[in-house]
Amino acid sequence: MASGRSETTFVCCIEAGPLEPLSLRLAESIRRHAGRFSQARIIACQPRFGAPLAKATRARLEELGAEHVWLHRPRRRDWYHYLNKAEALVQLQPGITTDWVTFLDSDILIGGEPGEIVGDDIDFAAAAPDDGIVGSTGPGHPLDAMWLRYIASVGVSPERVPMIEEYNTRKEIRLYFNSGLFSYRVSTGFADVYRDTVHKALTDQLGFPYHFEHYTDQVVLGLVALKMDLRWRRLSYGYNLAVDRSATELPDDLMRQAVVLHYHKALERNPQSLFERLGVTHPQIAAWLAEMGGAVDPRSLPAKAFGEALRVARGVPRKLYRRGVRLQGGEKRSAAA
């Protein structure tokens, strides 16, 4: 059990554009609702080359007591945006003074004290994915051959990989965590091994049909904990709950368990629907969000044009990578245009 004495530093990645209002809501939700963690250090790191944040965003981060750090990480594979978190954690490591680090995606809200994210008897904690899009139930599953390639790339034996229950269908799948929230004990050196493992999986040109490299950072997350013999904890279902769903898909009784609310694109695509949904189970959060309204990209037109140019430029090496992704049977399959 968590002692209550362990400390953590919250880290998220922020870039100019839609991530700005999301990161601000994340930071404010920590200050409002995280209980004993509400005054924890928050680092919003800008992990790769891009436009500067809006002046108002930087000012609000300062008001919330959150640090904005612009990292100049190596441009190698900067087309893979989920590599940002692994690279950022390594670069931030020398300045971390807490026992723990907790990484959070920006499209997350803290709805209560997340007491399970640290503990005296564990080194790593994360939540199972909500639906196991690329999960495997083991031998005979259509995606298991790809999982075996990832397992081999990480350097663990398949026999060491346990099954874990994903919370949507309750299927047993190979150990697989959602990387939207995870915590690790700094002294284990997890950040470096995680970063290097993601790079190795990309070097090995691993991926899945249709999704290619998209979930690589998640697939290797739990496997790294196994490789390092870390004491790991699967967080409760409410610790990374996809709340951008209707009551028929996510009943109110389960929705009320959400301590960490992962709303994905809901604040941009259909904020009113999210406000109404949360109004039933998390009325204080719903009222706070509704007052701010949906997430609006704060960039100027020139900044948006610059961002689009970067997106197109990064799309070229991504497309080349996907042409060489190794799928089932070892063949390479070209990505769709």
Secondary structure, 3 states (H helix, E strand, C coil): CCCCCCCEEEEEECCCCCHHHHHHHHHHHHHHHCHHHCCCCEEEEECCCCCCCCHHHHHHHHHCCEEEEECCCCCCCCCCCCHHHHHHHHHHHHHCCCCEEEEECCCEEECCCCHHHCCCCCCEEEECCCCCCCCCCCCCCCCHHHHHHHHHHHCCCHHHCCEEECCCCCCEEECCCEEEEEEEEHHHCHHHHHHHHHHHHHHCCECECCCECCCHHHHHHHHHHHHCCCCEEECCHHHCEECCCCCCCCCHHHHCCCCEEECCCHHHHCHHHHHHHHHHHCHHHHHHHHHHCCCCCCCCHHHHHHHHHHHHHHHHHHHHHHHCCECHHHCECCCCC
